[in-house]
Amino acid sequence: MATIFTKIINGEIPSYKIAEDDRCFAFLDINPLKEGHTLVVPKAEVNYIFDLDDDYLADLFIFSKKVSKAIREVVPCARIGVAVIGLEVPHAHIHLVPLDSMDDISFRNPKKKFSPDQFTKIAKKISEKVIL
């Protein structure tokens, strides 16, 4: 059975897409820690990030770097934090979270609430800055 991320990649579930290439897909987290919190996933449905072959893992991180640069251009922050937890969805994924302090990447923090219009606007702004 396909994961929720595979369904998002395939367009079966709507998302606020940031960017994609032939191997990777980035979209806004709908339960974000901060504005611009983005998930980057491989298009291959692999549960554990370190089960990806070396080339795919490298591609995923290079893609994430490109997306993080775009986020940083749009969302004022000190840097972009990276988290790989991988327990909540059985599909490898990287969290890119704008940071001003270590507390900003605590997954115990209350999630931010944005309207669909706000999500759409931030996704468009970030997407326009991604250079693949």
N, C-alpha and C positions, 0 to 999 in steps of 0.2 A: 504494500500500500504506500502511495506517495506521501512524503512529508508535507507539512504546511508550506515549507520553503519551496519544494518542487512545484506545488500548486501555484505559488506566487510567480515563480519563474515562468511557468507555462501559461500564465494569465488566467488561470481558473479562479484565483482569489485576487481581488484588486490590491494594489500596493502604491506607495509613493516612490516610484522608481527614480534612482539617481543615475545609474549607469549600468551598462552591460557590455560584455564582449563575448567571444565564442565559448569561454570557460567560466566566467564569473558574473555575478549579478549583485548590485548594491541597491538597497532601498531603506527608507526611513523606518526606524523602530516605532511601532504604534504605541508603545508604552515606554517613552524615552526618559532617560535620566536628565537629559538636557536638550535644548533645541538643537537640531542637527544630528542627534544620535542616529547612527546609520549601521545597518547590518550588511556585511559582505559575505556572500556564500558562493561556494563552487556550484556550478550547474550540475555536476555529477553528484548523485545522492550518496554521500559517504558520511557515516555517522560520526566518526572520530577524526578530527583534523589531522592527526599524525598518521592516519592510515592513507592519506593522499600520497601519491608518489612524489618524489622530490621536485620534479619539474612543475607539477600542478600546485604543490604547496608554494613554491617560489612565485608562480604566476598569481596565486591568490594574494600573497603579501605585496607584490609589486602593484597589482590592481588596487589593493587597499591603500597603498601609499598615494596613488594618484587621486583616489577619492578623498583621502584625508587632507591633501593639499587644497582641494576645492572647498571642503567644509571650512577649513581655517580661513580661506579668503572671504567666506560669507558670514560665518559666526564668530564674533569677537571672543577670543579665548587665548590662554597662554600657550596651549598645545592641544594635540589630539591624543587622548588616551586610547590604549588598545587592550581589550580583554577577550580572552578565549576561555569560555567556561564550558559550554557544550553539553550541559545537562538538561536544559529545558526543552530542546527540540533535537531529535536524533538525526541531525543534518549539520555537518561542520559549519561553523560561522564565526565571524570576527565582529566584535562590537567596536565601533569607532565613536568615541565620546568626547566632545569638546570639554576641556578642563581649564579651570582656574585654580583649583586646589585638589588635593588627594581625595577629599570628601565627595567630589563631583562624580567619581566613578564607583561609588558604593551602591551596590544593587539593593541595599536595604533602604535607600532613600525613597521617599514617595515619588511615584512616577509623575511626570509633567502631563498636563492636559492641554491639548491643542485642538482647535476646530479643524474639520476637513479642509477648509479654505486656508488656514494657517499651514497645515501640512503641505498642501499643494504649492503654496508660495515658496516655502523654504526648499522643498524638493526641486522646484524649477530653478531657483537661484543657484543651488549647489550643482545641479545637473549642467547648467550653462558654463560652469567653471571647470568641469572635469575635462582633462585632456588625456585621451587614451592613445 
